[in-house]
Amino acid sequence: MVPLTFGIFEYLLLLLGILFAYKGTQVIYRLYFSPLAKFPGPRLAAATSLYEFYFDVIRDGQFMFELNRLHDKYGPILRINPHELHIKDPSYYDTLYGGPLNKRDKLPSFTQSGLPLSAFETAPHGLHRERRKLLGPFLSTQSVTNLQPLIQEKVDLVCGHLSRRVGTGEFLDLHSILASFAADVLSTYVLGRENCYGYLDRAEVTDEWKKIVNSLFETLLLIRSVPSLLGLAHIFGKTIAWIFPPFHWINKLQTVCMWSFSLHCDILTMC
């Protein structure tokens, strides 16, 4: 009997065959046997996440607008990918958000931001509730009311930037100045006046914080579709920003977060 021998090419063909068989079985399950198979929606969206990837990554975040078209075609409840439904029906609110007695674990693909210890990235319901509880006192009605002088101070700075342009014909990007307003209020509240980001204190308001926030969401859409990019970002650091420019602003945000964390550790140590 002649022994069977396989070369590299044959092994590759075997691996490809196994991969195609696995993916084919997966698609059949999603289309016909999944618990979500009975819900309406595009068949491509039910079979693969590429439908959502196309509109969110290739078309720069247009999936939210595509959803309106799909709801007009398929109704208030539709399947938008192999694992999720999208509901456009206000009467269903109490069913989706059932209060503290009903557990609602987050889907991990919605929470990958590179900050695994944050409340935002905590998927299990119980753990998220405990972490969120720690923030409760800072977000209470009384705490926010006490911020009124700080908020008014930042509003006055915004008004100052607007007033200086009255009659000059100059343009001012409202998105940038409002994003800077939010950043200055929150950074002052969290880090203190000495460590406020101070975007509104500058002679000219830049679009730096707007770019950080927009790139954060742009990158989260990309990571949601290709989760392995987050691991590559940690391995290659700033290098990945050459391939995916939005990561430049994520690196900048992480630098700010790490600086803030170190600052708080120093304060606690002195106390």
KEROZA-304363 format. One line per 10 residues: number of its first residue (from 1); for each residue x, z, y of N, C-alpha, C. Coordinates in steps of 0.001 Angstrom, whole numbers, plus 500000, padded with zeros to 6 digits. Atoms other than C-alpha are relative to their C-alpha. Layout:
# KEROZA-304363
NUM = X Z Y X Z Y X Z Y ~ ...
# end
This chain:
# KEROZA-304363
1 = 500852 500000 498811 500000 500000 500000 500892 500000 501245 ~ 499208 500115 498774 501366 498998 503401 499522 501035 501003 ~ 500437 498980 499041 501326 501942 505832 499591 499365 501335 ~ 500467 500492 498701 499411 501411 509081 500935 500498 501096 ~ 499143 499620 498876 501618 501402 512142 499347 499519 501293 ~ 500595 500343 498716 500435 501406 515724 501080 499994 501071 ~ 499123 500044 498844 502357 500311 518762 499295 500588 501205 ~ 500575 499440 498771 501770 501432 522341 498729 499251 500381 ~ 501167 500802 499624 499348 498566 522952 498786 500377 499159 ~ 501101 499636 500866 497247 499497 519935 499453 501377 500349
11 = 500449 498657 499599 497150 503148 520999 499170 499939 501286 ~ 500760 500144 498765 495983 502110 524451 498613 499435 499730 ~ 501304 500559 500361 493227 499974 522937 499111 501043 499340 ~ 500767 498946 500658 492177 502896 520760 499459 501001 501007 ~ 500434 499052 498980 492064 505246 523724 498899 499408 500883 ~ 501030 500652 499198 490079 502723 525764 498681 499916 499238 ~ 501206 500061 500820 487639 502290 522885 499283 501340 499947 ~ 500585 498655 500015 487125 506052 522647 499369 500321 501345 ~ 500513 499721 498662 486672 506266 526414 498691 499253 500248 ~ 501221 500780 499809 484096 503453 526493 498852 500543 499153
21 = 501033 499428 500868 482230 504995 523559 499440 501286 500598 ~ 500430 498734 499392 482156 508371 525307 499133 499734 501224 ~ 500747 500299 498789 481012 506916 528614 498655 499355 499678 ~ 501255 500634 500396 478404 504758 526877 498996 501022 499500 ~ 500873 498941 500501 476996 507769 525045 499491 500865 501141 ~ 500367 499181 498841 477000 509720 528295 498906 499327 500828 ~ 500997 500738 499223 475044 507008 530116 498656 499981 499275 ~ 501251 500011 500776 472477 506758 527317 499307 501356 500089 ~ 500585 498659 499898 471979 510529 527398 499369 500210 501380 ~ 500511 499790 498646 471553 510553 531162 498722 499210 500267
31 = 501156 500854 499736 469049 507716 531139 498773 500371 499166 ~ 501140 499838 500912 466876 508758 528191 499780 501426 499481 ~ 500153 498690 500647 467532 512327 526983 500249 501186 500935 ~ 499765 498922 499041 468536 514345 530049 498670 500608 500446 ~ 501226 499394 499444 465947 516862 531361 499538 499331 501290 ~ 500362 500678 498746 466035 514808 534586 499571 498552 499783 ~ 500279 501415 500280 465332 511497 532838 498586 499588 500398 ~ 501400 500336 499698 461583 511680 533586 499749 499812 501503 ~ 500211 500105 498556 462088 511750 537365 500373 498605 500496 ~ 499734 501358 499496 462008 508482 539366 501267 499944 500838
41 = 498800 500224 499210 464978 506992 541169 500738 498783 499483 ~ 499228 501158 500460 467494 504138 540904 500668 500301 498658 ~ 499405 499801 501322 468711 503696 537334 501515 500179 500107 ~ 498558 499851 499818 472290 503330 538574 500338 501416 500437 ~ 499764 498632 499550 472022 506707 540326 499837 500994 498858 ~ 500209 499113 501147 470721 508293 537112 501169 499911 499021 ~ 498951 500229 500997 473553 506806 535042 501381 500439 500471 ~ 498651 499738 499499 476532 507410 537316 499954 500498 501434 ~ 499903 499517 498624 477609 509103 540530 500534 498931 500951 ~ 499446 501061 499160 478983 505783 541805 499033 499561 501092
51 = 500997 500378 498991 475717 505104 543648 500172 500861 501248 ~ 499797 499072 498888 476170 508204 545804 501388 499802 500614 ~ 498630 500214 499520 479930 507564 546057 500062 498803 500945 ~ 499975 501213 499178 479310 504093 547498 499519 500295 501418 ~ 500569 499762 498676 477115 505303 550352 500751 501095 500763 ~ 499352 498885 499314 479027 508527 551111 501461 499744 500322 ~ 498566 500213 499803 482630 507340 550768 500283 498589 500536 ~ 499744 501388 499563 482670 503532 551055 499265 499693 501306 ~ 500807 500265 498802 479878 503465 553663 500039 501148 501012 ~ 499750 498940 499002 481118 506561 555548 498790 500894 500249
61 = 501026 498976 499833 478395 509131 554899 498601 499498 500247 ~ 501329 500574 499766 475344 506859 554884 498969 500399 498951 ~ 500932 499676 501084 473772 508407 551780 498781 500765 500516 ~ 501120 499240 499451 471601 510766 553863 498925 499071 500561 ~ 500966 500965 499495 469958 507717 555430 499404 499175 498855 ~ 500500 500692 501179 469667 505950 552085 498920 500827 499314 ~ 500995 499126 500627 467701 508969 550846 498605 499755 500567 ~ 501318 500271 499407 464890 508228 553303 499387 498740 499414 ~ 500506 501243 500585 464600 504699 551962 499549 500217 498555 ~ 500351 499734 501397 464575 505961 548375 498706 500810 499894
71 = 501237 499220 500027 461861 508511 549137 498800 499127 500329 ~ 501099 500926 499685 459727 505786 550703 499628 499165 498778 ~ 500239 500848 501174 460096 503811 547476 499526 500792 498788 ~ 500243 499276 501250 459971 506513 544767 499121 501246 500153 ~ 500828 498818 499829 458051 509412 546322 500791 501218 500436 ~ 499369 498796 499431 458818 513010 547389 501090 500629 499134 ~ 498975 499444 500883 460922 513933 544328 500700 498853 499292 ~ 499277 501093 500638 463652 511599 543127 501348 500476 499490 ~ 498694 499703 500592 466828 511631 541085 501054 499226 500762 ~ 499004 500654 499148 469882 510929 543224 501346 499843 499319
81 = 498790 500171 500803 472665 511284 540631 499731 500598 498617 ~ 500285 499514 501359 473037 512309 536963 499610 501470 499920 ~ 500190 498551 500112 472777 516023 537787 499040 500593 501017 ~ 500758 499419 498892 470575 516405 540864 498723 499233 500326 ~ 501219 500555 499423 467125 515856 542308 500043 500239 501507 ~ 500168 499784 498567 466318 515458 546000 498513 500051 500283 ~ 501425 499774 499757 463006 516755 547291 499715 499925 501491 ~ 500433 500138 498613 461314 515734 550528 498527 500405 500071 ~ 501363 499463 500018 458267 517986 550541 500055 501449 500483 ~ 499918 498635 499458 457990 521080 552809 499262 501040 499165
91 = 500772 499038 500786 455416 522686 550491 500788 500510 498794 ~ 499188 499607 501153 458133 522923 547814 501080 501003 500378 ~ 498928 499128 499511 460307 525201 549944 500076 501304 499220 ~ 500004 498694 500671 459230 528467 548299 500420 499891 498538 ~ 499561 500196 501380 459911 526992 544864 501517 499862 499931 ~ 498547 500209 499986 463440 525907 545754 500744 501256 500437 ~ 499346 498809 499456 464335 528987 547780 499096 501194 499730 ~ 500934 498985 500473 462616 531744 545842 500299 501403 500436 ~ 499713 498651 499558 464108 534721 547672 501033 500691 499137 ~ 498912 499286 500684 466526 537375 546424 499746 500281 498528
101 = 500300 499686 501394 464720 537916 543115 500267 498831 499059 ~ 499751 501189 500817 465355 534368 541897 501435 499529 500189 ~ 498604 500408 499929 468899 533336 541055 500105 498502 500252 ~ 499742 501391 499687 470164 530084 542516 501509 499794 500073 ~ 498559 500260 500002 473735 529330 541455 500286 498671 500684 ~ 499606 501240 499342 475475 526728 543574 500644 499053 498996 ~ 499287 500992 500797 476640 523499 541987 501454 499971 500472 ~ 498586 499932 499573 480479 523721 541986 500452 498823 500848 ~ 499562 501169 499233 480806 520180 543350 499634 500096 501476 ~ 500376 499812 498604 479168 521391 546577 500886 501006 500711
111 = 499294 498866 499415 481597 524232 547135 501515 499858 499987 ~ 498549 500156 500090 485092 522797 546658 500590 499704 501369 ~ 499414 500148 498671 486905 523365 549939 501460 500425 500039 ~ 498626 499532 500010 490267 524741 548847 500143 501452 500400 ~ 499983 498582 499637 489298 528313 549815 499176 500768 498972 ~ 500795 499466 501117 488200 529793 546447 499509 501422 500190 ~ 500426 498622 499791 487904 533379 547735 498977 500135 501129 ~ 500967 499949 498907 485547 532458 550580 498582 500073 499459 ~ 501408 499938 500399 481799 533096 550473 499439 498596 499807 ~ 500510 501373 500100 481199 529375 551000 500272 499407 498625
121 = 499614 500625 501260 483015 528445 547793 499622 500857 498789 ~ 500418 499141 501101 481429 531186 545674 498719 499441 499387 ~ 501150 500645 500643 479089 529465 543203 499051 500985 499321 ~ 500928 499093 500689 477667 532365 541071 499133 500782 500987 ~ 500969 499389 499088 474539 533826 542680 500373 501445 500342 ~ 499734 498587 499773 475455 537505 542216 501228 500252 500839 ~ 498752 499818 499255 479023 537245 543476 499847 499509 501438 ~ 500224 500511 498647 477955 535118 546437 499188 501001 500818 ~ 500836 499024 499295 475333 537706 547339 500834 501189 500470 ~ 499157 498867 499617 477936 540493 547343 500933 499638 501149
131 = 499093 500418 498932 480364 538525 549491 499239 499745 501302 ~ 500816 500272 498805 477606 537410 551841 499526 501295 500649 ~ 500473 498720 499487 476430 541017 552206 501014 500612 500963 ~ 498955 499456 499131 479771 541936 553792 499940 499404 501406 ~ 500087 500660 498697 479094 539460 556599 498717 500346 500743 ~ 501312 499720 499425 475535 540688 557210 500039 500734 501331 ~ 499995 499258 498729 476327 543270 559927 500479 499175 501192 ~ 499476 500816 498903 478217 540662 561967 499018 498918 500440 ~ 500956 501068 499705 475258 538241 561868 498604 500545 500248 ~ 501305 499396 499757 472426 540698 562494 499489 499631 501391
141 = 500596 500314 498698 470018 540205 565396 500662 500803 501111 ~ 499383 499147 498981 471550 543143 567266 501416 499545 500327 ~ 498622 500440 499766 475123 541876 566794 500036 498719 500822 ~ 500043 501261 499253 474211 538409 568036 499526 500244 501426 ~ 500463 499661 498648 472310 539907 570987 501137 500579 500837 ~ 498867 499402 499282 475413 541896 571913 501032 498961 500430 ~ 499065 501072 499645 477307 538602 572108 499579 499239 501254 ~ 500516 500781 498880 475213 537393 575041 500993 499863 501156 ~ 499019 500182 498910 477877 538140 577710 501109 499016 499635 ~ 498960 500925 500432 480513 536296 575657 499478 498568 500000
151 = 500586 501340 500046 478210 533327 575075 499804 499461 501413 ~ 500207 500434 498613 477315 533210 578779 501315 499610 500657 ~ 498676 500314 499461 481011 533255 579672 500448 498605 499573 ~ 499597 501320 500495 481647 530201 577476 499077 498904 500531 ~ 500931 500964 499401 478511 528461 578789 500440 499666 501424 ~ 499525 500236 498634 479877 528905 582314 501208 499064 500011 ~ 498849 500905 500089 483111 527196 581229 499552 498574 499728 ~ 500555 501334 500270 481103 524287 579805 499428 499412 501282 ~ 500609 500474 498758 479146 524035 583057 501075 499604 501015 ~ 498905 500339 499096 482429 524039 584976 500574 498624 499716
161 = 499490 501328 500377 483695 521019 583028 499017 498908 500402 ~ 501009 500995 499638 480412 519210 583638 499940 499812 501523 ~ 500116 500063 498540 480294 520078 587351 501146 499204 500627 ~ 498842 500698 499425 483795 518727 587991 499882 498488 499879 ~ 500144 501442 500197 482642 515308 586831 498792 499412 500738 ~ 501165 500480 499260 479502 515093 588955 500460 499086 501139 ~ 499684 500955 498946 479754 512016 591149 501320 499289 499847 ~ 498682 500639 500183 483130 510955 589747 499920 498745 499136 ~ 500108 501139 500904 481861 508413 587233 500775 500177 498712 ~ 499252 499751 501223 483999 510017 584530 499054 500322 498837
171 = 500765 499706 501195 482725 510300 580970 500519 501290 499366 ~ 499630 498798 500746 482705 513512 578951 499252 499978 498674 ~ 500600 500038 501333 482102 513529 575207 499295 501332 499731 ~ 500766 498769 500200 479297 516072 574724 500242 500594 498617 ~ 499718 499503 501348 480037 516298 570992 501274 500855 500020 ~ 498724 499275 499954 483601 517397 571748 499862 501324 500738 ~ 500067 498781 499210 482707 519930 574405 499106 501046 499334 ~ 500864 499043 500693 479888 521500 572354 500682 500550 498750 ~ 499227 499507 501145 482125 521708 569282 501049 501002 500473 ~ 499011 499084 499437 484791 523351 571459 499335 501310 500421
181 = 500762 498803 499626 482156 525766 572788 499766 500886 498780 ~ 500245 499228 501224 481216 526824 569243 501283 500631 499480 ~ 498714 499486 500501 484881 527203 568251 500487 501176 500840 ~ 499523 498921 499128 485693 529368 571277 499160 501264 499854 ~ 500855 498825 500180 482677 531649 570820 500334 500706 498694 ~ 499752 499395 501310 483338 532192 567122 501406 500582 499888 ~ 498631 499485 500109 487106 532576 567423 500183 501261 500834 ~ 499930 498777 499196 486679 535143 570197 499337 501156 499281 ~ 500734 498956 500721 484142 537058 568132 500790 500505 498795 ~ 499305 499637 501237 486254 537005 564965 501408 500527 500264
191 = 498581 499684 499807 489807 537207 566346 500294 500793 501268 ~ 499760 499302 498744 489335 538841 569749 500378 499042 501117 ~ 499744 500867 498844 489848 537475 573254 501444 499496 500049 ~ 498592 500407 499923 493627 537402 572969 500314 498830 499081 ~ 499709 501046 500992 493431 535025 570010 498915 498922 499946 ~ 500997 501079 499903 490552 532792 571104 500719 498653 499998 ~ 499362 501319 500056 491290 529119 570409 500181 499415 501404 ~ 499812 500371 498595 490739 528467 574119 499880 498524 500314 ~ 500166 501432 499707 489626 524839 573979 499373 499786 501373 ~ 500689 500165 498718 487368 525325 577019 500862 500460 501173
201 = 499124 499530 498929 490167 527001 578992 500973 498924 500462 ~ 499087 501073 499636 492155 523786 579072 499428 499185 501163 ~ 500440 500809 498860 492023 521500 582096 499089 498865 499545 ~ 500810 501061 500560 490601 518727 579928 499605 500368 498572 ~ 500472 499718 501354 488479 519210 576837 500389 498842 499088 ~ 499578 501031 500943 489951 517338 573875 499005 499929 498832 ~ 500873 500149 501169 488296 516142 570685 500635 500607 498751 ~ 499262 499457 501143 490648 518198 568472 499077 500718 499018 ~ 500853 499234 500918 488047 520611 567068 498917 499111 499389 ~ 500982 500934 500550 485483 517832 566671 500597 499233 498829
211 = 499331 500730 501085 487998 515912 564564 500197 500894 498781 ~ 499815 499080 501127 488714 518995 562459 498700 500148 499217 ~ 501291 499790 500656 485027 519600 561734 499527 498723 499296 ~ 500442 501257 500605 484185 515939 561127 500833 499645 498778 ~ 499127 500319 501124 487205 515478 558871 499758 500945 498835 ~ 500327 499050 501064 486259 518613 556952 498849 499478 499158 ~ 501152 500508 500744 482889 517157 556026 500312 498665 499322 ~ 499607 501276 500597 484374 513717 555419 500816 500231 498736 ~ 499166 499698 501156 486932 515226 553056 499191 500637 498881 ~ 500847 499376 501026 484317 517349 551271 499192 498956 499245
221 = 500712 501085 500677 482345 514182 550532 500924 499295 499010 ~ 499036 500666 500867 485487 512616 549091 500331 500875 498795 ~ 499672 499080 501089 486359 515709 547039 498825 500148 499042 ~ 501196 499913 500853 482774 515914 545767 499963 498860 498995 ~ 499993 501171 500886 483177 512437 544308 501252 499946 499133 ~ 498724 500029 500736 486827 512820 543237 500632 501397 500082 ~ 499525 498611 499902 487452 516570 542613 501506 500163 499822 ~ 498567 499869 500255 491026 515957 541432 500833 499875 501273 ~ 499262 500138 498749 492021 515117 545019 500363 501359 500594 ~ 499717 498674 499466 491826 518797 545910 501264 500572 499368
231 = 498787 499550 500674 494447 519623 543282 501225 499258 500493 ~ 498877 500786 499486 496649 516783 544510 500392 500446 501401 ~ 499717 499545 498644 496325 518070 548065 500844 501269 499986 ~ 499214 498776 500104 497677 521447 546985 501417 499719 499497 ~ 498679 500319 500567 500529 519841 545046 500887 499286 501027 ~ 499196 500839 499109 501650 517290 547637 499912 500411 501464 ~ 500087 499490 498636 500573 519144 550799 499730 498914 501024 ~ 500225 500923 498892 500919 517083 553961 500172 498541 499604 ~ 499750 501383 500418 502021 513996 552034 498712 499250 499727 ~ 501245 500681 500358 498473 513260 550853 499268 499499 501231
241 = 500649 500443 498766 497378 512900 554485 500408 498577 500365 ~ 499606 501387 499758 499331 509616 554585 499050 499040 499293 ~ 500911 500850 500768 496972 508229 551932 498565 500191 500461 ~ 501359 499676 499552 493791 510009 553060 500110 500749 501326 ~ 499790 499390 498687 494060 510661 556842 499165 501246 500297 ~ 500756 498773 499685 491200 513236 556978 500684 501274 499551 ~ 499320 498801 500480 493425 515634 555022 500957 500568 501053 ~ 499133 499497 498927 495642 515887 558123 499317 501138 500729 ~ 500727 498971 499265 492945 517874 559883 499653 501180 499098 ~ 500226 498895 500937 492201 519918 556743 501244 500876 499945
251 = 498754 499227 499991 495869 520940 556642 500119 500830 501273 ~ 499945 499284 498728 495625 521896 560295 499056 501195 499984 ~ 500974 498910 500088 492498 523983 559640 500506 501100 499086 ~ 499473 498997 500918 494132 525715 556672 501130 500799 500658 ~ 498942 499293 499278 497126 526554 558893 499407 501049 500930 ~ 500680 499056 499107 494767 528164 561412 499429 501160 499208 ~ 500590 498947 500833 492977 530071 558623 501069 500963 499486 ~ 498930 499149 500501 496248 531339 557161 500579 500862 501123 ~ 499511 499225 498863 497419 532405 560630 499036 501132 500316 ~ 501003 498973 499726 494149 534265 561190 500054 501097 498947
261 = 499929 499020 501089 494447 535946 557777 501215 500911 500182 ~ 498783 499208 499793 498016 537063 558502 499822 500959 501165 ~ 500237 499159 498834 496933 538391 561878 499169 501222 499628 ~ 500853 498888 500393 494187 540507 560330 500761 500977 499101 ~ 499206 499120 500854 496598 541843 557706 500923 500860 500853 ~ 499118 499240 499124 499019 542877 560478 499227 501096 500721 ~ 500816 499015 499288 496202 544624 562372 499637 501158 499080 ~ 500382 498942 500960 495060 546500 559247 501199 500875 499664 ~ 498796 499226 500311 498643 547531 558516 500301 501003 501122 ~ 499745 499105 498863 499066 548985 562017 498978 501127 500076
271 = 501031 498958 499991 495773 550848 561667 500260 501025 498910
# end
